[in-house]
Amino acid sequence: MGSLVNTEKKRIAQNTLYLYLRMLINLMVGLYTSRIILDVLGVSDYGLYNVVGGVVVLFSFLTGALGGATSRYITYHVGKKNVEELIKVFGNLKTLHILLALVIFVLAETIGLWFLNTQLNIPAGREAASFWVYQYAMFSALIGILSLPYYSDLIAHERLGIYAVFTTIETVLKLVIVIVLPYIQYDSLIAYSFLFLLITTITRLLFLTYSRIKFVEAKTKPLFDKSLLHEISLFTIWTLVGHFAVMGTTQGLNILLNLFYGTVVNAARGVAVQVQGVIMQFCYNFQMALNPQLTKSYADGDLINMRRLLIISSKFSFYLLLLLTLPIVLETEIVLDLWLKSVPQHTIWFVRLILFQSLMLALSNPLSISIQATGKIKKIKIIEGLCQILTLPISFLVLMFSNYPPESVFIIGCLVEIFTQIIRVKLILPIISIKVSKYITEVIIPIIKVLFMASLLPFLYSICRESSILNFCISMLFCMISVCLCSYYLGLSHNERQYINRLIASKLSLSSVTRKFKS
């Protein structure tokens, strides 16, 4: 048993390392490309790209729902080690993804085009560009849908090193786009959208080819098993409620901001979402290494290990995200000035508020993966979706009947997310046999203590210091040290600290042996 746990820890650590190496490359390239793209396209076209692409995302909310079902069923049956059942599941999932791609194509080319042409606030003279951006974004979404089973199969088998390689190739190709885009003698917005589609096609073909070579189930043709399709479809429908709420809220707010404030505010939100995406990658990389183990533990009937992984994932995800968000929240203005040539109005507070909301999201994912593993998601997804979608009507009423600035919709989003997380905890924990009091004691209280104590001194320093690059660097370092120390002494249990001490000691011992060998 001890050997099995050690193997699991080694695999998680190895996969996490692969994902963080990938993420560091993505971070450096992503920050550079975002800066250049905003400069090449301009604020208005950048905002147009975000809002038009958002319409396609709104129609492809079905993808996220079926993606959740795909990941759960493949990972569950990989954990069960039943190859025949896994082949049957994979074939039926391929059938569902083909049907989904056809549905989204029809919706996008009818209702979507009508909405694009008649409802959105498109700057004069950019109607043709918005049409082609929309078409390329739609085909990118369709390619993503058809390749999703292969992508999920790779993650379920925990081949995260290969995943890191393929996604790094995608990042490098995006860098190539940025380099060549200024030299293309054509509309920059249309050219960027087309090249993005080309990259999506190349990388998804890599996932497909690798999976078909390595995994027997990936060679399966589309299958049609009525009872299995019905089971997966029901799971997808209830997952769909949650994804509809998230996509509807996210893209609905984007459209609301467009209708009330225009594309410049969409550009500010686009920058904020991009910062959030980069930061959340740190958290998702850690969680991605743990998620398959959560589902496989349930499939094996090992609920003790599942509960242990849930608590570890929740706490460490929050601390990791706080380590990155705190310095950015306190030094947002300087960070954006160093990163972007031109910072759209409202971006500073958009970034701060969306990063605060991200801290709540770090806690929600381990709970969502755990309940998906059980398959008992109907009640949870309906209630969760109803809570999350409240952001949209409340924001609409606030913007319609008050003079509050656009930042108000982000404040509303933060409050709704806190409320939704409370509901998740009360509903999900009893199903996986965790007492709410235990979760509060082992997760909530430690993270509150860390959040308050780690933020206090860096906040006081940031408001008292003079503005300079040197003081900015000191502030960033101060934030990181504060979060690390508070997380270690206030946020971890005695056993967790002992494990980290042993891990550090083993690494130092290995480094010492390596130096002696080299000498």
Number of C-alpha atoms within 10 A of each C-alpha: 6 7 8 9 11 11 12 14 13 12 17 22 15 15 22 22 18 20 26 19 15 22 22 15 13 22 20 12 17 21 15 15 19 18 19 20 22 22 14 16 19 17 21 18 24 22 25 29 25 20 29 24 21 20 23 26 21 19 22 25 21 24 24 21 21 26 22 19 26 28 24 25 25 27 28 25 21 20 20 16 14 11 13 11 14 21 21 18 24 25 20 20 27 24 17 21 24 15 12 18 20 12 14 22 18 11 14 23 13 11 11 20 17 12 12 20 13 9 11 19 17 22 13 6 8 12 12 10 19 22 16 17 22 26 20 21 22 24 19 21 22 21 16 19 25 21 20 24 24 26 22 22 25 25 20 26 14 21 14 23 18 17 20 19 15 18 19 21 18 19 23 15 19 20 19 13 18 19 13 10 21 14 9 10 8 11 11 19 22 19 18 23 20 19 17 18 20 15 19 19 16 14 19 22 16 18 22 20 13 15 20 15 10 11 15 13 21 22 17 16 14 16 17 16 12 9 9 14 17 11 10 20 18 15 23 23 18 20 25 25 22 25 25 22 23 20 20 20 23 18 22 23 22 23 23 20 22 21 15 14 15 19 27 21 23 29 29 23 30 24 26 21 16 16 22 19 16 17 22 21 20 20 24 19 21 21 25 20 24 25 29 24 22 28 29 22 22 21 20 13 11 13 16 13 14 23 19 11 19 22 18 19 25 23 21 21 25 23 23 20 21 30 22 19 25 24 24 21 20 21 19 18 16 15 15 20 11 12 15 18 12 14 19 20 13 17 21 22 20 23 27 22 20 21 27 19 19 23 22 16 19 24 22 18 17 23 21 16 21 24 21 22 26 15 14 15 20 16 11 20 22 16 16 22 21 15 18 23 22 16 26 21 13 15 22 17 10 17 19 11 8 9 9 11 11 20 17 16 22 22 19 17 24 21 12 18 23 16 14 19 19 11 15 19 18 12 17 20 18 11 13 18 11 15 14 15 10 12 16 13 12 18 22 16 14 19 24 13 15 25 21 12 17 25 19 13 13 24 17 10 16 20 10 9 11 11 11 10 10 9 14 19 13 14 20 20 13 17 27 19 15 21 25 18 14 22 26 17 13 18 26 21 13 10 9 13 15 12 12 13 12 12 12 12 12 12 12 12 12 11 12 11 12 11 10 8 8 6 6
